[in-house]
Amino acid sequence: MIKDQVAVITGASSGIGYATALAIAKAGAKVAIGARRSEKLEHLKKEIEKIGGECISVSCDVTKRSDCENLVNAAIKKWNKIDILVNNAGLMPLSFVKNLKIDEWEQMIDVNIKGVMYCTSAAIPHMIKQNSGHIVNISSIAGRVVFPAGSVYCATKFAVWAFSEGLRQELSVRNNIRVTTIEPGIVDTELTNTITDKSLESFVKHSKTIQSLKAEDIANSIIFALQSPPHMNVNEITIRPTTQEK
């Protein structure tokens, strides 16, 4: 059970992060939510408080190490511990490598990889001190299956998987910190809104014809991992729409 635990969630202003924050709050945990869009965070905070949950919201750009530290420190200041970290913030501006959208590559690396590392580095000293914790990293099916126009995005999600597995080996046995990687397929979120490569318009349209997963489906898989018994570490969950082939 995660009742009365403290969770920190990044990318909480929409999609998977929003749904996960609500689900964790409904399960009785206190939540510190972070994202760049402060007004959307405040809306989520009110939703959580409506159901009797405790919540603080902190403006957080995960590409800035200081913002990640501020988010974790706000939770520590409020509740004196951190039990759960959900590294959810991510971007997916897919493009063909030949189109050289290098600024977008760098943005993905900064958010999808560095953001996970910055938030993790802020949280683990507290988890090690209390000899307990659970880190949930949102990767993607793209961390398993490479596809055209996904080269850089897939690389970032493979990196999330590798980082998570390294964390598990370092921290689970020695410090009682469990690590879970969630690998969703197509989810109905804002993720495709960042695609600027015009040659991918047909891909975006096709993805919308599939009966996508809902953000709540991913949130439920996270709750399953978090609420598993202490002796059980759910290392990876891959979850696709039934009609998604790859």
N, C-alpha and C positions, 0 to 999 in steps of 0.2 A: 504494500500500500504506500501511496505517496502523500497521504494526508499530512498536513503541517510541514511538508518539505518545502524548500525554497528553490525555485526554478528561474533561470535566466534564459531568455529566448531572443535571438536576433532575427531581423527581417520579419518582425511581428506586425507590420502595418497592413499586410494583406496575405491572401493565399494560405499556404501551409503554415506559416508562422502564426498568423491570426487564429486559424482553426486550432492549432496546437496549444496556444496560450489559453484559449477558452476551455479546451478539453482538460488541460492540466489543472486549471482553476476549478473546474467542475469536480475533479477528483480530490479536491481539498488542499491543493498546494498553493503556496503564495508565489506570485509571479512578478518578475522584473522584466519588462518588455522594452526592446530597443529597435529602432529603425530611424531612417532619415526623415520620414514624413510624420512630424510631431502631431499634426492635427488628427491623423488616422490612429495614432497611438492613443490619443486622448479618448477617441470614440471607443476603442477596444477596452480601455481602462474602465470606462463607464459601463460597458457591457459586463465586464467581470464583476464590478461592484454591485450591479443589479442582481446577480445571482449569489451575492453574499461573499464574494471572494476578495482577497487582499491583493493589491496590485500597485506597482509604481512604474512610471514610464520615463524613459531616458532617451533623449535624442542621441542616436549612435550611427555614425558612418564607420562601418567595420574596416574600411581601408586606413583608418587612423588608429594607431595603437592606443593613443590616449583616450579616445572615445570608448574603445573596448574595455580599458581599465576602469573608466568612469562608470560604465554600466555594471560591471561586476562589483565595484566598490560601493555603488549605491545599494545593491542588494545586501552586501555585508553590513553596511552602516545601519540599514533598516532592520535586518533580521539576524545579523551576526553569524550567518553561515550561507553556504551555497551547496545544494545537494544535486542539482540537475543543471546541465548546460545543454541547450539545443542550438547548435550552430546551423541556422537555417538560411541566413542571408545568401542570395546568389543571383547571378545574371546569366542570360543565355542569348547574347547577340550572335547567332549562328551566321557564318559567312564562309564562302570558299576561300581557301588560303591565297589563291592567285589574285583575289581582289584586294589583298594587302590592307585590310582594315586593322592596322596594327594598334591604333588607339583602343579599339574594342578588345583586342587580345589582351592588352595590358590591363584594361579595366576588369576583365574576367579573372585574370591572375590575381589582381589586387583584392577583389571581393571574394572569389570562390576559394582561393588558397590562403592568401595572407590573412584575410578576415577570420577564417577558421583558426589559424595558428595564433593570431593576436588574442582572440577571445579565450582560447584554450590556455594560453600562457598566463592570462589574467586569473583564470579560475583554478588551475591545478594546485598552486601553493596552498590555497584554502582547503581544497579537498584532501591533499596529502596530510595537512595538519590535523584534520578531523578523521582521517583514515576511512573515508567513505566518499562516494560520489558516483554520478552517472553522466557520461558525456555522450550525446547523440549528435552525430554529424549527418547532414542531409547531402548525400551524393546523388546519384542518378543511374538509371539504366545505361546512360552514356558513359558511366564509369566501368561498364562491362562490354559494351558493344560500340565500336567506332563506326561512324557513318560519314558520307561526304558532306562537307560544309560544317561538320562538327569537330574537326580536328582539334582546335584549341579548347573548345568547351569540354570535349571528351578528355583531353589531357588534364584539365583542371579537376574533373570529377574522378579520374583515375588517381590523381594526387590525393584527393580527399580520402579515398579508400585506403591508399598506402599509409597515409598519416594516421588514420584511425587504427589500422592493424598494428602499427608501431606503438601507438598509445596503449593499445590493449596489452601487448607483450610487456611493455614497461611498467604499467600502472595497475593492472588487474590483480595479479598475484601479490605484488609487493605492497600495494597501498589500498586494496579493496575498492578500486575505482573501476566500474564497469564501463565498457565502450560499445556503442551500437552504431552501425552505419545503415542508413535507410536509403534504398535505391529505387525511387519511383520511376515508372514509365510516364506516359502522357497524363498530365494532371490539368484540370481546368483552372488555370491561374493566369496571372498577368505576364508570365515568363516570356511568351512569344512576342510581347509588345516591344521588346528591345531589339528585335531583328530589323536591321536597316538594309540588308542585301536584297535588292529588288528581284534578283533571280530566284529567291526562295519563297516568293508569294504563293506558288502552287503547293509547296511543302506546308506552309502555314494553313492554307485552305484544306488540304488533305487531313492534317492533324485535327481539324475541327469536325471532320466527318466521323471520326472514331468516338465511340462512347467513352469519354475520358473518365479517369478517376476524379473524385472530388477531393478537395483539400482535407475534408473531414475523414476520408479514408486513410490518408497518410497520418493524420493526427491520431486516429485509432490504433494504427500500427505502432506508433511511438508510445502510446499509453500501455499497449501490451508489453513492450520491452521494459518500460519503466516499472510496471507492476509485477514483473516476473519475480519469483522468490530469490532471496539473496544469493543462494548457491548457484543460480542460473544466470549466465551472461548471454543474452541474445546478441550475437555479434553482428549479424547482417540480416536485413529483411529486404528482399527484392519483390516489388509489387507492381504489376502491370495491369492495364485494362484487359479484360478477357479477349477482346478483339485486336489487341496489338500483337503483331507477329514478331517483331524484333525489338 
